[in-house]
């Protein structure tokens, strides 16, 4: 068996939802479940089929990409209070760039005593708080880090408090960096993306909750940036400073690694379960996750190819291969994670009043998929998976370049005999 590493709770949910899918297929699906201990024999995980599925990742089980020596949240409480990494003492400066001619009538600074504190942020939240689902994914990693429900205040609400008037093109921002300029991790956005959301997108926000709980230091708290349509490096942790500038050039730390720092998140499929060996004449269950990028996902597909039949080199993305559609599984009844009783709170964006998504899958989330490979003759094979977006573009197109987010077509071997 080959299993793509996932958080334990996401693995449990995936196993349960795919088990139900196969059982609903009738005889072939039942044979697939009964013939594989992953579904049939793991009493600890799958003792009974219940509806208590978990879609969200527990905060403690998120994959973590972080930097800092020492890591800010590992500092003693007294030090964290001193530097403003606890809600009680956190403050955010929103200032003009001294190296440009941006004009702010009311910069928010510690020196003036009007830097935004956590109480003021919560006051803004009474009127402006937003909640939305987002997958956290790294630009240069091949699998998502975790799926969360994030809550915060749109950054534009705070930006307007500075009364900006002229010469503003971009916003720089960074978090606590141990008073060491070499440790500073920073990112940036065009001011237009902050002030106005593209149709169907969520706002860039100052985030203070994950799955209904206060953001922990490990997850970037007390407040982090959250950019819904971007990879994780845009969502800077331990946020302390926002700089409004007339500089037209980005200053992102990630730009130094030959990364596309303005890339929207891409759609991609990844295997969760596929056996390495299988008997001939039995249906072969294959399951996975789809990361839903800016282009959406209309299909997840798989393709099995004999190893002794090399694919033509003039078709590097396998566009002419005989792909077969997998089934994208429906949204869960319970969302799980750290939410009380696994229930979503009210007013989650792009959900109905009844708490169901208005469409599925939602952009910047994940979806489970599953299928059976049937009538596979004995031999050595590779199995591939991919997504198709809402415009018919097949992964890794339309943006196949790795430094703008990894979404290469995944390949996994299997022996049938």
Secondary structure, 3 states (H helix, E strand, C coil): CEECCCCHHHHHHHHHHHHHHHHCCCHHHHHHHHCCHHHHCCHHHHCCCCCCCCCECCHHHCCCCCCCCCCHHHCCHHHHHHHCCCCCCCEEEEEECCCCCCEECCCECCCCCCCEEHHHHHHHHHHHEEEEEEEECCCCCCCCCEEEEEEEEEHHHHHHHHCEEECCCEEEEEECCCCCHHHCCEEEEEHHHHHCCCCCCCCCEEEEEECCEECCCCCCCCCEEECCCECHHHCCCCEEEEEEECCCCCCCHHHHHCCCCCCECCCEEEEEEECCEECCCCCEEEEEEEECCCCCCCEEEEEEEECCCCCCCCCCCCCCCCCEECEECCCCCCCECCCHHHCCCCCECCECCCCCECCCCCCCCEEEEEEEECCCCCEEEEEEEEEECCCCCECCCCCCCHHHCCCCCEEEEEEEC
